[in-house]
Amino acid sequence: MSANLLSWALDFAVLAVAAAVLLCIWRLLRGPTTPDRVLALDTLYINAIALAILLGLRLGSELLFEAALIIAMLGFVSTVAVARYLARGDVVE
């Protein structure tokens, strides 16, 4: 019974995070200002990490956990680069 409950909970979580991804994409495309789009992109990569981890748990694939780690590293670097570009106009001094 508990395995069935865990399976149902993972399915529900995947659907909820997928809905959050769609809402972030909508804000990314529609956002009225550049900071709105940057925050949507930041939230999008965090949701992508959550989705990769949840799918890794659901499917039993260790590869998705490594993909989540790569997404996290690239997302952090890209967020810092975009923030520096918006603040100073350049990424590297």
Secondary structure by P-SEA (a helix, b strand, c coil): caaaaaaaaaaaaaaaaaaaaaaaaaaaaccccaaaaaaaaaaaaaaaaaaaaaaaaaaccaaaaaaaaaaaaaaaaaaaaaaaaaacccccc
